[in-house]
Amino acid sequence: MTKPPASAAHAHKPALERHFETLLFRSRWLMAPFYLGLVAALVVMVMVFAREAWTEFSHAASMSPDEAILMALTLIDLSLAGNLLLIVIFSGYENFVSKIDTGDHEDRPSWMGTVDFAGLKMKLIASIVAISAIALLKAFMKTAEGEAVDNVHLAWLVGIHLTFVVSGVLMALMDLLASKTEKH
């Protein structure tokens, strides 16, 4: 079996440079353990979700409407964090390591293979904003129920949420400006 012909530009490079570039290109596989670690984190999220659901559902008959909403928000929060992990795992792996070959599998998410780094950043910050909004809403609901919530804690939640919102807007603005500049 013969090797396919090298590109003309590649053939004119010195051997040391070609080998160095090959090493650099193959080093992308050093990222694979990070994605395996994120898969392990997703397993932990499933375990926490199951424990939380079991705990909450076990006293569902005696829940007030506000408690039921807080329970739903907690489960939504965990679900969003799990979705965020999946987005980072799939997009990161496909953008930085290798394409995921699922063939024509009907369950392949339509966004797989189409989310670039800028899109990944925006999905990431949007998920973080949603997660922080849920934490803030849960704190406000506890306050509305008459439960004592430390004002300093509440101020931190508001400040953190606003920081994420402003960061997201600034990232989107930077991406918009970058898309309008001439590429080199």
N, C-alpha and C positions, 0 to 999 in steps of 0.2 A: 504494500500500500504506500502510495507516495503522498507527500504533504502537498496541500494546495499551494499554488504560487503565492509568494509574499507580495504585498503591494509594492509598487515602484518606490514610494517614499521610504517604506520600511527597509527595502533591500539596500538603499544607499546609506543607511545609518551605520556607524561603527558598531561592531559586535558588542562591545561593552555597553553602549547605550541601549541597544536592543535588549540585552539580557536584563539590564537595570529596569527598563520599562516593563518588561515581562514580569519581573519580581514585584514591581509596584502594582501592576494590574492584578496579579494573583493575591496580593496582600489583602484585597477586599474580603477574602474569606475569613480574615481575623475578626470580622464583625459578626459572623454566624453565632458564636457563643452568646453575644449580647441578645440576639433575637431568641435563642433558646431560654435565656434568663427571663425574658419578657413573657415567654410562653409559661414558664413556671410561675411568674407573678399572676398570670391570668388564671391558672389553676387555683392559686391562693384566693383570688377574687371570687371564684366560683364557690369555694369553701366558705368564705365569709358571707357571701350572698345567701347560701343555703342555711347557714347558722342563723343569720338575721331573719330570714323568712320563717324558719321554724319557730324562733323565739316570738316573733310578732304574731304569726298565725295561731299560735297556741292560745293566745288570749284575745282572739278576734271578736268573740261574742260579747266581750265586755268593753270593747273600745268605744271611745267617743268619736264623733266625726272628725274632730281635730287630730286625735291620735291616729285614726285611719289615714288621714292625709299625710301626717308625719311619717308613718310607716311606708306609705307609697313613695314619698319623696326620698326616703332612705334607700329603698330598693331601686328607684330610678337613678339615684346618685351612683350606686354601685354598678348599675347597668351601663351608665355613661362612661364610667372609668374602664369597664371591660371593653366597651366599643373603642375607646381611645387606645387601649393596648393593642387591639386587633388592627386598627388603622396604622399604628406605628410599626407593628410587626410586619404586616404585609407590604406597606408602602416603603418602609425602610429597607427591607430585604430586597424588594424589586428595584429600588432606586440605586442601592449601593452594593449589592452582592450579586444577585442573579435573578432572572425572570422565573416566576413560579409557573411551571408547566402543568396546567390542569386539563389540558386538551380542550374539548368543547363541553366540559361539565356544565350542566344546566344551573348549578348552584353557585358558580363563580360570580362574585359580586361585580357589577358592571363597572365600578370605579377602579378595580384592580388593574394595574398596569397603566393607568391614566393619571394617577396622582403624582405630580412632580414634587420637588422639594418645597416650592412656594405653596402649593396646594396642601402639602402635609403640614407646613407651619400654620396655615390658616385653619385647618381642621383641628389641629392640636390646640391652638389658642381658643377657638370656639368651644371646644369641649371643656377646657379649663374654666372658661367664663361661665358655662352652664353649670358646672360642678360647684363653683364658688357661689353662684346665684342660688342654688338649691341649699347650700349650707347657710346662706344669709336668710333665705325664706324660712328655713326651719327655726332659726334663732328668733326671727320676728314672730313666728307662730307661737313659740313658747312664751314670748313676752305677752302676746295677745291673750293667751290662756291664763295669764296671771303668774306664770312661773318666773322666778327671779333669774334674770340673765344679767350678768355683769356688764355694765356699760362700757368698760374698757374692752372687754371681749367683743362686744357688738361693734364698737368703733373699729377694732382691728379687722373684723369681718367685712365691714363696709369699705375700709381703706384698701384691703387686699382685693376685694371685688373690683373696685374702681381702678386699681392699678392694672388688673388683668384686662379690663375693658379698654382703658387708654392704650395699653400695650398692643392689644389686638387692632385697634384703629390705626395706630402708628405703623404696625407691620403691614397692614393692608395698604396704607398710603405709600410706604416704601416700595412694596411690590408694584403698585400702580405706577409710581414714578420710574422704577426700573424697567417696566414694560414699555415705557414711552421713550426711553433713551436708546441711542444707536448702539448696537452690539459691536464688539471689536472682534 
